[in-house]
Amino acid sequence: MPRIRIISNNPLVALSADDIFVPAESILPVLNQVRDLVHIGHHLLTHPLAGSLKPNENPYRSVVVTKEALGVDCQSVRLVEGAIAVASRMLTERPYRAWSGTVLADLQLVDKALLASALDSFGKAKA
């Protein structure tokens, strides 16, 4: 398993110095950061739209990529570009609601649980 880097806007996710926190209340800046990394050769290790919530239903997203650039991976490029297109369209059609702090905390927990499950499948315990 390659070494990993997490890109997240979720304040509940424990990030290391190698990870990237994106201070945003939308998944689009996270996906754009992932796209930029994928374009320089990092590979996606988790799907950018993992989980059962639609992109316009949870503003928190954590995505795992390879820590090192390994060369451009066409599948990673297609996946992240497609995720950005889907999220942009869905957020234009139906933007985020004004959620209470309790709901936002729950949405952070959902994203953290998805990340923990992915890391567990890699044999990493980081979230």
C-alpha positions in Angstrom: 0.0 0.0 0.0 1.4 3.4 -1.0 1.8 6.1 1.6 -1.3 8.3 1.8 -2.3 12.0 1.9 -5.8 13.1 3.0 -7.5 16.2 1.6 -10.4 17.3 3.8 -12.5 20.2 4.9 -13.8 18.3 7.9 -12.5 19.8 11.2 -13.1 16.4 13.0 -10.6 14.6 10.8 -7.1 14.3 12.4 -4.6 15.4 9.8 -0.9 15.0 9.7 1.6 17.5 8.4 1.5 15.7 5.0 -2.3 16.1 4.7 -4.2 19.1 3.4 -7.0 20.9 5.2 -9.1 23.0 2.9 -10.9 25.7 4.9 -14.2 25.7 3.1 -17.9 24.9 3.8 -18.4 23.2 0.5 -16.9 20.1 -1.1 -16.0 21.9 -4.3 -12.8 23.4 -3.0 -11.8 20.0 -1.7 -12.5 18.4 -5.0 -10.5 21.1 -6.8 -7.5 20.5 -4.5 -7.8 16.8 -5.2 -8.0 17.5 -9.0 -4.8 19.7 -8.8 -3.0 16.8 -7.1 -4.2 14.2 -9.5 -3.1 16.4 -12.4 0.4 16.4 -11.1 0.5 12.6 -10.7 -1.1 11.7 -7.3 -3.5 8.7 -7.6 -7.0 8.6 -6.0 -7.2 5.9 -3.3 -10.9 6.7 -2.4 -13.7 7.8 -4.7 -14.2 11.6 -4.4 -18.0 11.1 -4.0 -17.9 8.1 -1.7 -20.9 7.5 0.5 -24.6 7.5 0.1 -25.1 11.3 0.6 -25.3 13.4 -2.5 -22.7 16.2 -3.0 -25.3 18.8 -2.1 -26.4 17.0 1.1 -23.1 17.1 2.9 -20.6 20.0 2.7 -17.8 17.9 4.3 -15.6 15.7 2.2 -12.4 13.8 2.9 -10.5 12.2 0.0 -7.4 10.0 0.1 -4.7 10.1 -2.6 -1.2 8.8 -2.8 1.4 10.9 -0.9 3.8 10.8 -3.8 3.2 11.7 -7.4 3.4 8.4 -9.3 2.6 9.7 -12.8 -0.7 10.8 -14.2 -3.4 8.2 -13.8 -6.1 8.6 -16.4 -8.8 6.9 -14.3 -8.1 9.2 -11.3 -8.3 12.2 -13.6 -11.6 11.0 -15.1 -13.1 10.2 -11.6 -12.2 13.6 -10.0 -13.2 15.6 -13.1 -16.5 13.7 -13.2 -17.0 14.3 -9.4 -16.5 18.0 -9.9 -19.0 18.2 -12.7 -21.6 16.2 -10.8 -21.1 18.2 -7.6 -21.2 21.6 -9.4 -24.4 20.7 -11.2 -26.1 19.4 -8.1 -25.1 22.4 -6.0 -26.3 24.8 -8.8 -29.7 22.9 -8.9 -30.0 22.6 -5.1 -27.5 24.5 -2.9 -26.8 23.5 0.6 -29.5 24.3 3.2 -28.9 26.4 6.3 -28.2 23.6 8.7 -28.1 23.9 12.4 -24.8 23.3 14.3 -26.1 19.9 15.4 -26.8 18.8 11.8 -23.4 20.0 10.7 -21.8 18.1 13.5 -23.6 15.0 12.4 -22.5 15.5 8.8 -18.9 15.8 10.0 -19.3 12.5 11.8 -20.6 10.8 8.6 -17.6 12.0 6.6 -15.2 11.0 9.3 -16.8 7.5 9.5 -16.5 7.1 5.7 -12.8 8.0 5.9 -12.2 5.8 8.9 -13.7 2.8 7.0 -11.5 3.5 4.0 -8.4 3.9 6.1 -9.3 0.7 7.9 -9.5 -1.2 4.6 -5.9 0.1 3.8 -4.8 -1.1 7.2 -4.2 2.5 8.4 -5.7 4.0 11.6 -5.6 7.7 11.1 -9.1 9.3 11.2 
